[in-house]
């Protein structure tokens, strides 16, 4: 299944717009990555994806990855070290639960847009928006087909914590 089969082009635009709107209120960077399959532990795969996409390169180390493996029905939310230093353990638990409900109901775009809006509000408490803040990461949904990803080395070693 291709990305457009899970999230149509219009849905991808809605998600990118939701990220743009959420990031208006925070210096945090929100990213969405979708894949059909996730062999093994979802958090390990999310960390590898976070590293492969170089999400650790933000100035404040405040990027967040929403990782969805739709065929395997797995998801994770992973924050960078700057976020993990200031938020309590389990900070994203409600967002994971809410997004899981939307995904089970077959409404991934609605769920992602709602969760992204909520994440922007929550991130603003710790990383409020600043005039002239640069958008450091793309707001477009990223995708991989899941093939042979597990053999890829983890090229950036950092303690991201477990924010699943």
Helices and strands as residue ranges (DSSP letters): H 3-6, H 9-23, E 29-35, H 42-52, G 55-57, E 63-69, E 74-79, H 81-84, H 93-104, H 108-126, E 142-144, G 149-151
